[in-house]
């Protein structure tokens, strides 16, 4: 799985149940190694998530504070809705700002 995530250019991978409840995150460090540890051992449990109602500016600020390139969006019961990439969020904000 680590190699598959790296091959796709991802620097993080989220671990979810069959019902799409977010359990953990494999971050840059965990994905960098090809050791024999299990996903359960390698993941950081209970990653921060946001709800779809968060404002884009607040989301970008949170990503900047945590030096994250992606952030999971979940329902209140923890089911994964999607993933926001910081580059996409910044591009969306730039597209609505007036030109100088």
Backbone torsions as a table, in degrees:
resi	resn	phi	psi	omega
1	UNK	NA	-39.0	-179.7
2	UNK	-59.3	-45.9	-178.8
3	UNK	-63.3	-40.3	179.4
4	UNK	-61.1	-42.2	178.2
5	UNK	-64.8	-43.6	179.1
6	UNK	-65.0	-41.0	179.8
7	UNK	-60.4	-30.0	179.6
8	UNK	-86.2	-1.6	178.5
9	UNK	83.8	14.4	-179.7
10	UNK	-87.6	143.4	175.7
11	UNK	-109.1	10.3	176.7
12	UNK	-155.0	156.1	180.0
13	UNK	-144.1	132.9	179.9
14	UNK	-99.5	138.8	179.8
15	UNK	-99.9	124.2	-178.0
16	UNK	-128.8	158.4	174.3
17	UNK	-79.4	176.3	175.8
18	UNK	-59.6	-26.7	178.7
19	UNK	-90.6	10.0	177.0
20	UNK	70.6	22.7	174.6
21	UNK	-80.3	128.6	-177.5
22	UNK	-73.2	123.6	178.4
23	UNK	-102.7	-36.1	-175.3
24	UNK	-169.3	-177.9	-178.6
25	UNK	-134.1	136.3	167.4
26	UNK	-101.0	108.8	-177.2
27	UNK	-87.2	-171.0	-177.3
28	UNK	-52.9	-46.2	-177.1
29	UNK	-63.8	-47.9	-178.5
30	UNK	-64.2	-34.8	-179.9
31	UNK	-76.9	-20.1	-175.7
32	UNK	-73.1	-21.0	-174.6
33	UNK	-105.6	150.4	177.9
34	UNK	-109.6	33.9	-179.0
35	UNK	-73.0	178.3	-175.6
36	UNK	-93.4	11.8	-179.8
37	UNK	-66.4	149.9	178.6
38	UNK	-76.2	162.2	176.1
39	UNK	-59.4	-41.8	-179.6
40	UNK	-58.8	-39.8	179.4
41	UNK	-74.7	-33.4	-174.1
42	UNK	-85.0	-23.6	-173.9
43	UNK	-79.7	154.4	169.0
44	UNK	-90.6	121.5	-176.4
45	UNK	-75.7	150.4	173.4
46	UNK	56.9	55.2	179.9
47	UNK	-65.1	155.3	175.6
48	UNK	-64.0	141.8	176.2
49	UNK	-134.5	167.0	175.9
50	UNK	-128.8	161.4	176.2
51	UNK	-90.9	159.0	179.1
52	UNK	-59.5	-20.9	-176.3
53	UNK	-80.9	-5.7	-178.8
54	UNK	-64.1	142.9	176.5
55	UNK	-73.0	149.4	-176.9
56	UNK	-62.5	-38.5	179.0
57	UNK	-64.2	-41.8	178.6
58	UNK	-65.6	-37.4	178.9
59	UNK	-66.5	-46.3	178.7
60	UNK	-61.0	-41.8	178.6
61	UNK	-60.3	-44.9	-179.8
62	UNK	-63.0	-40.4	178.8
63	UNK	-65.6	-41.2	178.4
64	UNK	-63.0	-44.9	-178.9
65	UNK	-60.6	-32.3	-177.1
66	UNK	-102.5	4.0	-179.2
67	UNK	53.4	48.8	-179.8
68	UNK	-108.2	143.5	176.5
69	UNK	-97.0	-14.3	177.8
70	UNK	-140.0	156.8	177.6
71	UNK	-145.8	129.5	-179.8
72	UNK	-78.5	142.0	176.7
73	UNK	-110.0	127.6	-176.8
74	UNK	-132.5	164.8	171.5
75	UNK	-78.9	169.3	178.9
76	UNK	-57.5	-26.2	178.6
77	UNK	-91.8	12.4	172.4
78	UNK	88.5	7.6	179.7
79	UNK	-79.8	132.8	-178.2
80	UNK	-66.2	125.8	175.7
81	UNK	-97.7	-41.5	-178.7
82	UNK	-179.3	-173.0	-177.8
83	UNK	-133.8	129.8	178.4
84	UNK	-101.3	128.8	173.0
85	UNK	-92.3	136.5	-178.2
86	UNK	-58.7	-41.9	-179.6
87	UNK	-59.7	-40.2	179.0
88	UNK	-68.2	-40.0	179.2
89	UNK	-64.6	-43.7	179.4
90	UNK	-65.6	-37.1	178.3
91	UNK	-65.9	-39.6	179.6
92	UNK	-64.8	-41.3	177.7
93	UNK	-65.2	-44.1	-179.1
94	UNK	-62.8	-31.5	-177.2
95	UNK	-72.4	-19.7	-179.9
96	UNK	-104.0	-7.2	177.9
97	UNK	-78.1	142.1	177.0
98	UNK	-66.6	144.8	178.0
99	UNK	-71.9	144.8	-179.8
100	UNK	-85.2	NA	NA
